[in-house]
């Protein structure tokens, strides 16, 4: 298998892991929106977000990319987006917060 296909296979494997994390985060973000998140669930939510960041870091090291993860906590949308770090720097929102996650790759729920 050539290098491009190996890299794509690796990325897709990690993307599938992010899908599972996204599905769980969506559930927690919905509970948070409704004001029903327990301290235990808050801790689990934080661990899931940390795991997503870890996976993106592993992708960056393995593929030589400069990716980041954006957590979209509004339960009406997708919870995870993979974005290029340069996108954040090139298109900052006027109030200094990152807005342009839609320029990234959505992590669709399974």
N, C-alpha and C positions, 0 to 999 in steps of 0.2 A: 504494500500500500504506500502511495507516495505521501510526502510530508503534509501537503494541503489536506488530503483526506484524513490523515491521522489527527491533525489539528481540529478539523471539523468534527470528527467523531468524539474527541476529547471535550470540545465545547458543548456539544449536544448532550453528552453524558452529564456534565455539570449543570447544564440548563435544566435537565429533568429533575435534578436535586433541588434547584431553585423553584421549580414548579410546586413541589411538595411543600417547601417552606412558604411559598406564596399562598397556597391554599390555607395553611394553618394561620398565617398572619391575617388573611382576609377575615377569618372567623374572629380573631382577637380584635381587629380594628372595628368590626361590626359591634362587638360587645362594648368596646370602649366608646363608640359613638352613642350607644344607648345608655352609657353610664353604669354598666354592669360588670366591669372588670375587677376581679378580686386581686389581692396582692400576689397570690401564687400565679395567676394568669399574667399579670404584669411582668413577673420575673421570666416566665416562659416566653412571652412576647419579646423581651429583651434578648434572651438567649437565641431565639430564632433570627432576629435581626443581626446579631453578632455572627451567627453561622453563615448567613448570606454574605456578609462582608468578608468572611474568611474564604468562602468559595470564590468570590470575585478576586481576592488577592492571589489565590492559587492559580486561577485562570491567567492573571497578569504575569505571574512568574513563569508558568509553563509556556505561554504563547508570546510573551514579550509585548503585551498590550498595556494600555493605560486606562483601564475601565474602572468604573465605580458603580455602586448600586444606589438607587433612589427609592425611598420608601414613601409610597403614596398612601397615606393613612385614611383617606376618605373612602369608606366602604363601597361607594358607588363606582369606583374605578378599580383598575388592576393594582395590587399592592406593591409589586416590584417592577422596576425598570432598570435595565443595564444601560449605562450611559458612558460616553467617552469623557474623561476628565477635562479635555480641552473644550468640550461643549459648555461645561459649567463656566469656564473662564471667558469664552468667547461671547456667550449670550446670557449674561447675568440679568436677573430681574431688577427692576428699578429700585426696589427696597433692599437690595443686597442679598435676597434669598434666591435660591436656584429655582427656576421655573421651567426650563426647557427640557424636562425629562422626556417629553413627547418626541424629541429628536433621537431618542435611544431605542433600544430593543425592548418591547414589552415582554414580560414573563407571563404568558398566558396560563391560567389555571387549568389543570388537567381535566 
